């Protein structure tokens, strides 16, 4: 039997418009395992109304109480995250250890939010003018919408909602319809942690749900992660209506390997960062930039490692021997396979062809093995486009300057990495490349929670990154109070004076 995956509002599940559903599949088998309710416009309004109603009281809850609930949520998540990881593996397809990893990284933001009180402090200036005091506060925005992608159904929402809730906002999470169960599991965990009804809500669905959040006058801010075209749409639609927006888009992350680098370390990193989670990561390395004369040896070492990888069903991997699972849907698998065909036709050299994979799983799974292309050039489609699959492209360059120019000419600016034993080159690289996140001998430089996550150029629309202090500022706004209390025994400042107030 297939399960029904519904919305969550006001502390409980509800089905909404019953005739609107979409299938949810297990990518490792290709079989339908559930159906998810797709929101209608009335469903959107119902969920937003629940969040709006809850905000009237949640914003007034003390910081001490909010923090207690966050700590409780953190403890429950830590003790039960294997349940959530199993849900993610069943609907996304990533192996169990990878699912646990994404939860742990999301949990770091929960832990950051547990200490939010000192970041919400205002300032106070006594006697700024004669008898006049000034103080500032950080106030919550209201109802905030989170639109998250399929590739990290737990971690990406956790980039946003812990800080939003800790700051006094209420949340409507719109997860991907491809793997929607994690969001409901998280909602129930919040209920168990003692979060009041309506503070955390889940709206399932597709474009109707997204547009409903973008257009609703009751939604004050939108946090989005997804492809660049949709990120730009979200930013334009929401900002046009006066909403605060952080819209994180696509990527084409480069990893530069300089002569003198540890080639074994670089090869390991390229495989880990290129094929982890089947390449369905916005921080995946998709372009390896190899300086001559080390390119030949590096390609050989990467290919050797790829041939040791086991592709299969992570749900049946009690010994943790499966390295990579399937792609999320058949349509996405076919799209990525189309890029492999395109690269071959364009003249790139297919060192490893993932279309020939022999997976440890059912034939109906959405399998595509790791693919390695050598001699890729910037004019090829496999270089220009975000593939979002297990395809690694090797581009050969003759100098450091050529490598940096290649990165800076790309439309995306999410992340970049350099592998070198030259500290001067590493320092120069960090200053030279136009991206938001940089790794030195680290292929996936996802920052810890107290630093911000976000790219440059067409990898980010809006001016605010996720989590860290930027996240706190995104989910709050400043309020400044200027006050004077009159001492009856020393009355001053009375009388009529129409000139602009002057401080003295």
Phi, psi and omega in degrees: 000145177268146180270156176258128183249117192244188177275173177220121180212140178063026176090011180207160177283149170211149188280322182078214182292110193288341184272356183255109182218159172223147180286145171244129185245157169271114185297337182279345180239337185081002183269146176287127181247348180192176172223138185251137178291135177255125188294140168265174178300318176298326177296317178302313182297321180298315182291315179297321178298321178298318179292321180296317179296317182293330182297328183300331179256323183297322181298335180267357178289140184297153175300324180299316181290318178301317181296321178300319179293320178297317177299319179297317178299318180299316181293318178296317180298316182296323183279340187235015186293342176295329176296313180295321179298321179296321176298317181295315179300319183291329184255329178268319180107346180294153183292160189300318181296325178292320178297317176299321180298317181293324178295317180298321178291324175293324180298332177300325179287324174301315180295322175300316182292335177297335179255027188286343188306317183289340178276346178264002178296142172267192177238163180217130176237113179274139177058041177301323166231170186302115180073009184245128177249150179230131173221156182237154176224164172249117184254145176293161184275321186134230177276128178239141179257139177238121180246110190246156185270174182285336193285336176224078185292346176251310188294313184297313174303325180286348170296333190246307193292330178298318180290317180301314182291317180300328182279354176104008177274167168248155194236139165242114179262124174252098180280170174293141177288350179285326179217074191271350189290329182301322182297319179292322178299317179295320179300317180293326177293321175299319178300316180295329180285351178101011178292131180301149179303137175091350179285323177238123184228155180235126177244111179276157173140189182244230187296324179299319179294316180298309181297326178300318178290319181295326186264343185295128176290348181267357178258121188271335185208155179229130170247127185226144169224130180174205182287159182297315179301319180287323178301318179294320177298313180300315181298314184291317182293316184285316182292330177299333180261016173081013181275154170281136186223134165234113185237105182269125186254210189280184186205159169214079190281131181256146173234116183264131177242118182266154172303141183094347177289158173287104186292329176296314177298317180294321179294316177302313183296319180297319179291314181299314185278338180274330189239353174302139182056032180056030179073006182271060179225139177289345177253011177297146171279120179246345178230123174255120182259109185254125175278136173293144015256020187268358187299314183302310182295321180295317178297319178300314183293322178295315180299319179301319181289321179300321183293346178269351185286143177252125181254131182180194185274111182292341179289336184252029188246065183295335181267002180056046180257352178273129183266326185215139179262196181280175169278164195290324179220163177296320181298319180289322177300315181293325178296314181294319177300327177295325176293323177299315177299318180298317180297320179296316182292331182281350177107003174290152182267114179280095180291317175231127182253109183289349178291344181264015187297142171251098187275151175269076183183182184289151182298332182282356180291160185268071189270138169206121184280171177301134180241136179235120176252135173249163179057043175277143179239154186298343180278349184282148180300322182293340174274318187289320190266151172282111185279320179060047179203182186280063181233118179248127183251129177260122176248127181264133177228164185258351184206162175300314181300322178294323179296314180295318179299323179298314180296314185288339178278347182285147182292337182263156178214046183283293182215163175206154181225154174229138175245118185196158170254011181258106182298324179295318178295320180296317180295319179295319180300317181300329179273331188277325188276144184261070178222166184274336184222131187232135176246137173248109187058024174227119188281331181240088186277059176286120186291158171293165193296336182271005167246162185274153175246126176168158183254188176243179176053227185274018172265355179210131173243127192105170186248014184235129176279175180271154179043190187066195180294333176295324177296320178298317180291327180295320185268010174223165173223153186280143173227129182243129182246123175251123189224151173221129177252125187278126173274113184303332183279341180229074184281127179214164176084008179277181179092169182271132177206105186271358178288160181297136183302136177240142179276141179206000000 
